[in-house]
């Protein structure tokens, strides 16, 4: 049971400083982003000159520069793929753009180039950010550790040179350099990044500690139990990398479709050109028909069938505090049919607060006086529970007396003299007092409710008990009910916290299935087990310990305000304002966007099929073919932009635990 300890600020050693945030790759350092930006700017310069019918020598070189800057990279990669007997859609689009230019449709070709160059840049940025986040996780573990030598001397060594059996000294405030077992000393360790526990955990000889966690106010001698490459932190990195690589199996299906479409379109274009020649047609009409076919069969409308609805949904969700990292994420959100929620910092606020002030019979103290005495004694302490007690007293406007003779004992609590009386505050199991029935009854009742219990002694006599807990978010119960309505099953609680606290919170917010006491790998195993059963799991979390599960899940959402850097980078979406109710709303918005994608694909398919048949069976005038092609593109684009409206989000909102949209939009 966590107790009240004093965590005095540590000396300003390198290890005691907060872990640095991962360095982000600057977007413009990526060549794909630079070429895409150049192509876009050149296109925007050429477009008005073309539309205003200025001389060709003004806009022609600009369009040529668009083809060069935006098309050379996918063209080069496409040619490399041809060596491996693979034809991808990027190369096909470059050829289609050049074909359009060959018959005078410079604008259409340049637009194709810009679209696909931008898509490639976004993919490169996403890949770089994922690599940054994984590197940032490694910064949690300190670079050096103090290894003890025979005879009592110590030396500073790189943590990656530690071996199993070495003994390291961890001073107050330092980060622990390796997974191992405490040999000597007592302290409390903040291991929220590993286990998700909201409060520091007491550590004594025989207890296990993890690399990257932060030591409290006592010095620890730790025997290294695992090679640094096999630490929990290192295993988290490995799991994130592995899960990220296998996260989107639908991408493999898309690549197969692109390959078949590319081959089919090239073959069809060649046939449209060669067959008329074989039957005596002149070269120019055959070439014109083939280029018209390539334009009308171009998948511009198909591309825009998907992107405008998803991008509109992303923009709308972003205005309401939910950032989806890609259109693929927005589409995937609508497919989820199971939800797993983290506890601390996700369903709860992540900050301990005093929930109960219970004076004991015969103490002669009221609630305010009891809280004021405890807060005065705790005021010099920096422990999270001490801050919770002091904050509670300040919220009630209680004056705090000066504390004299302040002392703190790791694992026990604090002692101070307040107005001539000795006040002790700490864990009931650690303070020296006679265990009486009234004390035991109150302590047991609060612990049964999932509270962390703090006992207050006044001149050695039990005076009262304080209950401290991490409060559920105000919208937690409504969110759980809405997610159950969306998926048809109650969300599951996944937490590293203890079973009793987890069960109490689950009952409070309406969750019926609880998995408690989990390390990161346990969360991943649970998610993979559900995925193996055919479920598409949405995981919502905020800490480093949630990152592997976020990566392994079908879709991951991180709570942004208190979320760790790794969780924010690993997750597919981020709730910036920490409003849980936004999660079911964005899932519903995703399902609406998928509905519009299907509509757009039908529209695009009808236009492309009709124009292709016309071109093959009759003579499709080039201007009419371009008008039909561009017209279908405009139609599907405008249809997708409907989700930009404010009403689209309002129809997906959560009110009193129920979704306010029309029922037919819940399931696609």
Secondary structure, DSSP 8 states (H G I E B T S, - for coil): -------------TTTS---------GGGSHHHHHHHHHHHHHHHHHHHHHTT--HHHHHHHHHHHHHHHHHHHHHHHHHHHHTT---HHHHHHHHHHHHHHTT-HHHHHHHHHHHHHHHHHHHHHHHHHHHHHHHHHTTS-SEEEEE-TTS-EEEEEGGG--TT-EEEE-TT-B--S-EEEEE--EEEE-HHHH--SS-EEE-TT-EE-TT-EE-SS-EEEEE-S-GGGSHHHHHHHHHHHHHHTS-THHHHHHHHHHHHHHHHHHHHHHHHHHHHHTT--HHHHHHHHHHHHHHTSTHHHHHHHHHHHHHHHHHHHHTTEEESSHHHHHHHTT--EEEEEIIIIIEEEEEEEEEEEE-TTS---HHHHHHHHHHHHTT---HHHHHHHHHHHHTT-----EEEEEEETTTEEEEEETTEEEEEE-TTTS-S---HHHHHHHHHHHHTT-EEEEEEETTEEEEEEEEEEEE-TTHHHHHHHHHHHHSS--EEE-SS-HHHHHHHHHHHT--EEE-S--HHHHHHHHHHHHHTT--EEEEE-SGGGHHHHHHSSEEEEETTT--HHHHHHSSEEETT--THHHHHHHHHHHHHHHHHHHHHHHHHHHHHHHHHHHHHS---HHHHHHHHHHHHHHHHHHHGGGGSHHHHHTT-EETTEE-S-GGGT--
